[in-house]
Amino acid sequence: MSIQRLPLELVNQIAAGEVVERPASVIKELVENSFDAGARAVSVDLEQGGLRLMRVRDDGCGIDANELALACSAHATSKIASLDDLEAVASFGFRGEALASILSVSRFKLASRTAEAEHGWAVRGEGGLDGELTPDAQPLGTTMEVRDLFCNTPARRKFLRAEATEARHVDQALKRLALARADVGMALSHNGRTLWRCPPQTLEARARQLIGEEFFANAIPVEAAAMGMSLQGWISVPAFSRAQADMQHFFLNGRAVRDRVVAGAVRRAYADVLHGARHPAFLLFLSLDPARVDVNVHPAKREVRFRDSGRVHEFLQQSLQRALGAIRPDSGQHQYAPAAGRGGGSGGGHAPAPPAPSVADWVRVAEAEARYAPSGFSATQAREAAGTETAVATEAATASAQDVPSEGPQVPPRAASGAALGEPLGQLHGIYVIAQNNEGLVVVDQHAAHERILFERLKAQYAAGTIPRQQYLVPVAVTVPEDVADYGEQRAAELAELGLEIERSAPGQLRLRAAPPILSAEAAGALLKRVLGVAVDAEGSHHLGEVLDAQQRVLADVACKAAIKAHRRLSLPEMTQLLRDIEATERSGQCSHGRPTWVQMPLSALDRLFMRGQ
């Protein structure tokens, strides 16, 4: 078998398989060429979803008549001329493959006019140029018509979908391009009907038009700069999550891309506020030196490779976490229905704040703890043994005892008038706290809310290296498989950083000598078994923190096990303290598993339910 050079026409058709997948990919390439030509207005017309006709018009600088044929040949481009240009490319196109690939699998017409030309010129062909250059009544700019895509490769045409499906893909691709260049007017029509039209506008105005007001009603702004990178855009509050990742738009230096580094950073930023089966929505623009990213990874330029992916990941994750951490209950992120302003006379009042416990009440509680804690009792058990649980002070202190200890007694303060989550009215089935604020009704999941409060405090203590440990007079014996015990012994120092102090006592047994005081001994032992079991199942990690999502899942488990349980009766002071703690806690809208902690039901929604004013 002899080696022979492939015909140029066949080479272009092979290349087209990488660049041209469907009408949407053709539109993407042609519109990006319009952007690079300095266009201020681009219109796209489709017939039969682009299967019959795709026409892209722009008012860019145009192509000189003498270069029209050259522009249609493979690897011909005005964007780069050397390797240095390639390594720092900032234009949308640069490979010089798109036009040649498109022309090789369609019937086409390319017409263009420069500012210096008296009229436009055009070239035509089917599967390749026919060699003729003809005058054309073309205004300033370029028009590309692509008819009967894959007309000469019928096997490829069979893979195309129905007209409506292909039109939808074009619509999505063009909207991504319109978001990348809000300063360029864009329009899309299908079968003679205009689907949408955007004038040159601000980024926010463009995004509101194309993504929708619902996203912005549930989004928070992001703006950050560090390490030679800048990030701006919007991300959804955790409550506005999606079953699919269909509202995620990420742009790198103005180019829409999908990247695993970016996806991983977003996932980590939302890790402890969003359920794993849900997806956040976002519109983000990252800018950095083009030399720090390789865009020459895929012919369609959908993928990129960062030269320092670790720094990019860190920057993105921290920027998004800071934005999410700034969300507070008064943001309205968990409203049952859109809040409406109301006049006086219909709600908005506050129940009187309950009296604070006396100093004598707190002294009795402290004495009980001092007597019983050395015997291995938890703080709550100590109170129960002392018989003080019926006192108001005991009830108020129980929530604090389950909280992370801090300096000084945590006496629940009197609720401030106009607090975001209002004043507690009572409990529902020992699970939910019902409160009243200026907007209407607030329902709080007491376990989920307390879990988030504890989790955030544990994270802060871990970052400061100050997670407290309660030493057990009698160590807790934890029986595990021998390989799990081996792993635990090897990782004892890392576990100690998380407040779990262990030692090996037998081939299949560990001794738990200390744990965070908010955990009972039984809960601490169960937690240790789960933590080590997960780590051993994920064998191959070099660090326990990598297996457990940088230690935070352990802290989340500690918080979950220590938080107020369902069916636990709370006093009004305890409920008040819980509401105030939620208001002061970052990411308080969700527990560490991503479930909502509270919901706001405005008075306007209640009025509709009861048909008031109708």
C-alpha positions in Angstrom: 0.0 0.0 0.0 1.5 3.3 -1.1 1.3 6.6 0.7 -0.4 9.4 -1.1 -1.4 13.0 -0.4 -5.1 13.5 0.1 -6.9 15.9 -2.2 -7.4 19.3 -0.7 -11.2 19.0 -1.0 -11.1 15.8 1.1 -8.7 17.4 3.6 -11.2 20.3 4.1 -14.1 17.9 4.5 -12.2 15.9 7.2 -11.4 19.2 9.0 -15.1 20.2 8.7 -16.0 17.2 10.8 -14.1 18.9 13.7 -15.4 22.4 13.2 -18.9 22.0 11.7 -21.2 19.8 13.7 -24.5 21.4 13.0 -25.9 24.8 11.9 -25.2 26.3 15.4 -21.5 25.7 15.0 -21.5 27.4 11.5 -23.3 30.4 13.0 -20.8 30.5 15.9 -17.8 30.6 13.5 -19.2 33.2 11.2 -20.4 35.6 13.9 -17.0 35.3 15.7 -15.5 36.4 12.3 -17.8 39.4 12.3 -16.7 40.3 15.8 -13.1 40.2 14.8 -13.9 42.4 11.8 -15.0 45.1 14.1 -18.8 44.8 13.4 -21.2 46.9 15.4 -24.3 45.1 14.1 -24.8 41.4 13.2 -27.9 39.8 11.9 -28.6 36.1 11.4 -31.4 34.7 9.2 -32.4 31.0 9.2 -34.6 28.9 7.0 -35.7 25.5 8.2 -33.5 25.7 11.3 -30.5 26.5 9.2 -30.7 23.3 7.2 -31.8 25.1 4.1 -30.2 28.5 4.6 -28.0 30.4 7.1 -27.2 34.0 6.3 -24.9 36.2 8.5 -24.7 39.9 7.8 -22.3 42.4 9.5 -21.1 45.9 9.1 -17.5 45.2 9.8 -14.4 46.3 7.9 -15.0 43.8 5.1 -12.6 41.8 3.0 -10.7 43.2 0.0 -11.8 41.7 -3.3 -8.3 40.4 -4.0 -8.4 38.4 -0.7 -11.8 36.9 -0.9 -10.6 33.7 -2.6 -7.6 33.5 -0.1 -10.0 33.9 2.8 -11.8 30.7 1.7 -8.7 28.6 1.7 -7.5 26.5 4.6 -5.1 28.0 7.2 -5.5 31.5 5.9 -6.0 34.1 8.6 -5.3 37.7 9.4 -5.3 37.1 13.2 -1.8 35.6 13.8 1.5 35.4 11.9 3.9 33.7 14.4 4.0 31.4 17.4 4.3 34.4 19.7 1.0 35.6 18.3 -0.6 32.2 18.8 0.5 32.0 22.5 -1.1 35.4 23.3 -4.0 35.4 20.9 -6.9 37.6 21.9 -9.2 37.4 18.9 -12.1 35.0 18.5 -10.8 33.3 15.5 -7.2 32.5 14.6 -6.9 28.9 13.1 -8.0 29.8 9.6 -10.0 26.6 9.3 -13.7 27.7 9.7 -14.5 29.2 6.2 -12.7 26.5 4.3 -14.4 23.8 6.4 -17.9 25.4 6.0 -17.4 25.9 2.2 -16.4 22.3 1.7 -19.7 20.9 3.0 -22.3 23.4 1.6 -23.4 25.7 -1.3 -22.3 29.1 -0.4 -21.9 32.8 -1.3 -19.4 35.1 0.3 -19.9 38.8 -0.4 -17.9 41.7 1.1 -17.2 45.4 0.6 -14.5 47.5 2.2 -14.7 51.2 2.9 -12.4 51.9 0.0 -14.3 49.9 -2.6 -17.0 51.4 -4.8 -19.1 48.3 -4.6 -19.0 44.8 -3.2 -17.5 41.6 -4.6 -18.6 38.0 -4.2 -17.4 34.4 -4.6 -19.6 31.3 -4.9 -19.2 27.6 -4.9 -20.4 24.2 -3.9 -17.9 22.1 -1.9 -15.2 24.6 -3.0 -14.7 27.8 -4.9 -15.8 28.0 -8.6 -13.0 30.5 -9.2 -15.2 33.4 -10.3 -15.1 36.9 -8.6 -18.2 38.9 -9.4 -19.5 42.4 -8.5 -22.2 42.4 -5.9 -24.6 45.0 -4.4 -23.1 44.5 -1.0 -23.1 47.4 1.6 -20.1 48.0 3.8 -19.3 44.8 5.6 -19.6 41.1 4.8 -22.5 38.7 4.1 -22.1 34.9 4.2 -24.8 32.6 2.9 -24.6 28.9 3.6 -27.2 26.7 1.9 -27.9 23.0 2.1 -25.4 22.1 4.8 -23.8 18.7 4.2 -25.3 18.5 0.8 -22.2 16.7 -0.5 -21.8 14.5 2.6 -25.2 12.9 3.1 -24.0 10.6 5.9 -23.4 13.7 8.0 -26.7 15.2 7.1 -28.5 12.2 8.5 -27.2 13.1 12.0 -28.9 16.5 12.0 -32.1 16.8 14.1 -35.5 18.3 13.3 -35.9 21.9 12.2 -37.1 23.1 15.6 -34.2 21.4 17.4 -31.5 22.9 15.2 -33.1 26.3 15.4 -33.1 26.1 19.2 -29.3 25.2 19.1 -28.7 28.2 16.9 -30.7 30.4 19.3 -28.6 29.3 22.3 -25.3 29.7 20.5 -26.2 33.2 19.2 -27.3 34.3 22.7 -24.0 33.2 24.2 -22.2 35.3 21.5 -24.6 38.2 22.2 -23.7 38.0 25.9 -20.0 38.1 25.0 -20.4 41.3 23.1 -23.2 43.5 24.5 -21.8 46.5 22.6 -22.7 44.8 19.3 -26.3 44.9 18.1 -27.6 41.4 17.4 -30.7 39.9 15.8 -32.0 36.5 14.9 -34.9 35.6 12.5 -36.3 32.2 11.5 -38.3 31.6 8.4 -38.9 35.3 8.0 -40.0 35.9 11.6 -37.8 37.9 14.0 -37.2 35.9 17.2 -35.3 38.5 19.1 -33.3 41.7 18.5 -30.8 43.4 20.8 -29.5 46.9 20.3 -26.0 47.8 21.5 -26.5 48.1 25.3 -24.9 47.5 28.7 -24.0 44.0 29.8 -26.7 44.0 32.5 -29.4 45.2 30.0 -28.3 42.5 27.5 -28.3 39.8 30.2 -31.7 40.8 31.5 -33.1 40.6 28.0 -31.6 37.3 27.0 -31.4 35.4 30.3 -34.5 36.8 31.9 -35.6 38.9 34.9 -36.2 35.7 37.0 -32.4 35.1 37.1 -31.7 38.7 38.2 -34.4 38.6 40.9 -32.5 35.7 42.4 -28.9 36.7 41.6 -26.2 38.5 43.5 -23.3 40.5 41.8 -19.7 39.3 41.8 -16.8 41.5 41.4 -13.2 40.6 42.4 -9.6 41.2 41.3 -6.5 39.4 42.4 -3.4 37.6 41.1 -3.6 39.4 37.8 -7.2 38.3 37.2 -10.5 40.0 37.4 -14.0 38.5 37.7 -17.4 40.1 37.3 -20.9 39.0 36.8 -23.8 37.4 38.7 -24.4 34.1 40.5 -27.7 32.8 41.7 -28.6 32.5 45.4 -28.6 28.8 46.4 -32.4 28.8 46.6 -32.5 29.5 42.9 -31.0 26.2 41.7 -31.7 24.2 38.6 -32.2 20.5 37.9 -29.8 20.9 35.0 -26.8 23.0 34.3 -28.8 24.9 31.6 -28.3 28.5 32.9 -24.5 28.6 33.3 -22.6 31.1 31.2 -18.8 31.5 31.6 -16.7 33.8 29.5 -12.9 33.9 29.4 -11.5 37.1 27.9 -14.9 37.5 26.1 -14.9 33.9 24.8 -17.6 31.4 25.9 -15.9 28.3 27.2 -16.6 25.2 29.2 -13.7 24.2 31.5 -13.3 21.6 34.2 -11.2 24.0 36.3 -14.0 26.5 36.3 -16.7 23.9 36.9 -14.8 22.5 39.8 -14.3 26.0 41.4 -18.0 26.7 41.1 -18.9 23.4 42.6 -16.6 23.9 45.5 -17.9 27.4 46.1 -21.5 26.1 46.4 -20.5 22.8 48.1 -22.0 23.6 51.5 -25.0 25.6 50.4 -26.4 23.6 47.5 -27.7 20.1 47.4 -25.5 17.9 45.3 -28.2 17.1 42.8 -28.9 20.7 42.0 -27.0 23.2 39.8 -26.4 26.9 40.3 -27.1 29.5 37.6 -24.4 32.1 36.8 -23.1 34.6 34.3 -19.4 35.2 34.9 -16.7 37.0 33.0 -13.1 36.2 33.8 -10.3 38.3 32.4 -6.6 37.5 32.5 -3.4 37.9 30.4 -4.0 35.9 27.1 -0.5 34.4 27.5 -1.7 32.6 30.7 -4.2 30.5 28.8 -4.0 28.2 25.8 -7.1 28.5 23.6 -5.6 26.3 20.9 -6.8 23.1 22.4 -9.9 22.2 20.3 -10.7 23.2 16.7 -14.0 24.6 17.9 -12.2 26.6 20.6 -14.7 25.4 23.3 -12.0 24.2 25.6 -9.0 26.0 27.1 -6.0 25.1 29.2 -4.8 27.4 31.9 -1.1 27.6 32.4 -1.6 27.9 36.2 -5.0 26.1 36.8 -4.5 26.0 40.6 -4.4 29.8 40.9 -7.4 30.2 38.6 -9.3 27.6 40.7 -8.4 29.3 43.9 -9.3 32.8 42.7 -12.7 31.7 41.3 -13.6 29.6 44.4 -12.7 32.3 46.9 -14.4 35.1 44.9 -17.7 33.1 44.7 -17.6 32.0 48.3 -17.2 35.6 49.5 -20.2 36.7 47.4 -22.3 33.8 48.8 -21.1 34.5 52.3 -22.4 38.1 52.0 -26.1 36.9 51.6 -28.2 37.8 54.7 -31.8 37.0 55.6 -32.9 40.4 54.6 -32.0 39.7 50.9 -35.4 38.0 50.3 -33.8 34.9 48.9 -36.3 32.5 50.4 -39.6 34.3 49.8 -42.6 32.2 49.3 -43.9 34.8 46.8 -42.6 38.2 45.7 -42.9 40.6 48.6 -45.2 43.6 48.0 -45.2 46.9 49.8 -48.1 47.3 52.2 -49.7 50.3 53.9 -50.2 50.5 57.6 -52.9 48.7 59.6 -52.2 45.2 58.2 -49.4 43.5 60.1 -45.9 44.5 60.6 -46.2 44.5 64.4 -43.8 42.6 66.7 -44.5 40.4 69.7 -42.8 41.7 72.9 -39.3 40.3 73.5 -39.2 37.6 76.2 -37.4 38.6 79.5 -33.8 37.7 79.7 -32.9 35.1 82.4 -31.5 36.4 85.7 -27.9 36.2 86.8 -29.0 33.7 89.5 -30.6 31.4 86.9 -27.3 31.3 85.0 -25.3 30.7 88.2 -27.5 27.6 88.9 -26.8 26.3 85.4 -23.1 26.8 85.7 -23.0 25.0 89.0 -24.9 22.0 87.6 -22.4 21.8 84.7 -19.4 21.9 87.1 -20.8 19.1 89.2 -21.8 16.7 86.4 -19.4 17.4 83.4 -16.4 15.5 85.0 -18.5 12.3 85.0 -18.6 12.4 81.2 -22.0 14.0 80.9 -22.6 16.5 78.1 -23.6 20.0 79.1 -27.2 19.2 78.3 -27.2 16.0 80.3 -25.6 17.9 83.2 -28.5 20.3 83.3 -31.1 17.5 83.2 -29.3 15.6 86.1 -29.4 18.8 88.1 -33.1 19.1 87.7 -32.9 22.7 86.3 -34.4 22.1 82.9 -37.7 23.6 83.9 -36.2 27.0 84.6 -36.3 29.7 81.8 -32.5 30.1 82.2 -31.9 26.4 81.5 -34.0 26.4 78.4 -32.3 29.5 77.1 -28.9 28.0 77.9 -29.5 24.6 76.3 -29.2 26.1 72.8 -26.0 27.9 73.7 -24.6 24.7 75.3 -25.1 22.9 72.0 -23.4 25.8 70.3 -19.7 26.2 69.9 -18.3 27.5 73.2 -17.0 31.0 73.1 -15.7 33.5 75.6 -18.2 34.6 78.2 -21.8 33.5 78.8 -24.0 33.6 75.7 -27.1 35.2 77.2 -29.8 35.6 74.5 -30.2 39.3 73.9 -33.6 41.0 73.5 -34.7 41.0 69.9 -34.2 44.3 68.1 -37.2 45.9 66.5 -37.3 45.5 62.7 -35.0 42.4 62.8 -34.9 40.7 59.4 -36.4 37.5 60.7 -38.6 39.2 63.2 -39.9 37.8 66.5 -40.8 34.2 67.3 -44.4 33.3 67.9 -43.9 29.6 68.6 -43.1 26.1 67.3 -44.9 23.9 64.8 -44.7 20.1 65.7 -41.4 20.8 67.4 -39.7 21.1 64.0 -40.3 24.6 62.7 -40.0 28.0 64.4 -42.8 30.4 63.4 -41.9 34.1 63.5 -43.4 37.4 62.4 -41.5 40.2 60.7 -42.4 43.4 58.8 -43.0 41.4 55.6 -45.2 38.7 57.0 -44.6 35.2 58.2 -41.2 33.5 58.6 -40.9 29.7 58.9 -37.5 28.4 60.2 -36.3 24.8 60.1 -34.7 24.8 63.6 -32.4 21.8 62.9 -31.2 23.1 59.5 -30.7 26.6 60.8 -28.8 25.6 63.9 -26.7 23.2 61.8 -25.6 26.1 59.5 -24.8 28.3 62.5 -22.6 25.6 64.1 -21.0 24.8 60.8 -19.9 28.3 60.1 -18.4 28.7 63.5 -16.6 25.4 63.3 -15.1 26.5 59.9 -13.9 29.7 61.4 -12.4 27.9 64.4 -10.7 25.4 62.1 -9.2 28.1 59.9 -7.8 29.7 63.2 -6.6 26.3 64.5 -8.8 26.7 67.6 -11.4 23.9 67.3 -12.0 23.0 71.0 -11.7 19.5 72.3 -13.3 17.9 75.3 -11.1 15.3 77.0 -12.9 12.1 78.1 -12.0 10.7 81.5 -12.9 7.3 80.0 -11.9 7.1 76.3 -14.6 5.9 74.0 -13.9 2.6 72.3 -14.6 2.5 68.6 -14.5 -0.8 66.9 -13.7 -0.7 63.1 -12.1 -3.1 60.5 -8.4 -3.5 60.9 -7.6 -1.6 57.6 -9.8 1.3 58.8 -7.9 1.3 62.2 -4.6 1.4 60.3 -5.7 4.4 58.3 -7.0 6.2 61.4 -3.6 5.7 63.1 -1.8 7.1 60.1 -4.1 10.1 59.9 -4.3 10.8 63.6 -2.7 14.2 63.3 -5.1 15.4 60.7 -8.1 14.1 62.7 -6.8 16.0 65.7 -7.0 19.3 63.7 -10.7 18.5 63.4 -11.1 18.0 67.1 -11.0 14.2 67.1 -8.1 12.9 69.2 -7.6 9.1 68.8 -5.1 6.4 69.5 -4.7 2.7 68.5 -5.6 0.2 71.2 -6.0 -3.1 69.3 -5.8 -4.4 65.7 -9.5 -3.5 65.1 -10.1 -0.9 67.7 -9.4 2.8 68.3 -9.8 4.9 71.4 -11.4 8.3 71.0 -9.8 10.4 73.7 -11.3 13.8 72.9 -13.9 15.4 70.6 -15.6 18.7 70.1 -17.7 19.4 73.2 -20.8 20.0 71.2 -20.9 16.3 70.4 -22.0 13.6 72.8 -19.6 10.7 73.2 -21.9 8.4 71.2 -22.2 10.8 68.3 -18.5 11.4 68.3 -17.8 7.7 68.0 -20.3 7.3 65.2 -18.8 10.3 63.4 -15.3 8.8 63.6 -16.4 5.5 62.1 -18.1 7.3 59.2 -15.2 9.6 58.5 -12.6 6.8 58.4 -14.9 4.5 56.4 -15.3 7.2 53.7 -11.6 7.8 53.6 -10.7 4.1 53.2 -13.3 3.7 50.5 -11.7 6.5 48.5 -8.3 5.0 48.7 -5.6 6.8 46.7 -6.0 10.2 48.2 -2.8 11.7 49.6 -4.5 13.7 52.3 -7.6 13.0 54.4 -8.8 16.5 53.6 -8.8 15.7 49.9 -11.1 12.7 50.5 -13.4 14.7 52.7 -13.6 17.8 50.5 -10.9 19.8 52.3 -12.1 18.8 55.8 -15.4 20.7 55.5 -17.6 17.6 55.2 -16.3 16.4 58.6 -17.1 19.8 60.2 -20.5 19.6 58.5 -21.2 16.2 60.0 -20.1 17.5 63.4 -22.6 20.4 63.1 -25.4 18.2 61.9 -25.0 15.8 64.8 -24.8 18.6 67.3 -27.6 20.7 66.0 -31.0 21.0 67.7 -33.0 17.9 66.8 -36.6 17.7 65.5 -39.3 17.5 68.2 -37.2 19.4 70.7 -39.2 22.0 72.6 -37.7 25.4 72.5 -38.5 28.4 74.7 -39.1 31.8 73.3 -35.7 33.0 74.4 -34.1 30.1 72.6 -36.2 30.8 69.4 -35.2 34.5 69.6 -31.5 33.6 69.9 -31.8 31.2 67.0 -33.3 33.9 64.8 -30.6 36.5 65.8 -27.8 33.9 65.1 -29.2 33.2 61.7 -29.2 36.9 60.8 -25.5 37.1 61.9 -24.3 34.0 60.1 -22.9 33.7 56.6 -24.6 31.5 54.1 -27.5 31.1 56.6 -30.1 30.5 53.9 -29.1 26.8 53.6 -27.8 24.1 55.8 -24.6 22.3 55.0 -26.5 19.8 52.8 -28.0 22.6 50.7 -31.5 22.5 52.2 -33.3 25.8 52.9 -33.2 26.9 56.6 -36.0 29.4 56.4 -38.8 30.7 54.2 -40.5 34.0 54.0 -44.2 34.2 53.2 -45.2 37.9 52.6 -48.5 39.2 53.8 -49.5 39.7 50.2 -49.3 36.0 49.6 -51.4 35.3 52.7 -53.9 37.8 51.5 -54.2 36.0 48.2 -54.6 32.6 50.0 -57.5 34.0 52.0 -58.9 36.2 49.2 -58.6 39.3 51.3 -59.5 42.5 49.3 -61.1 40.5 46.5 
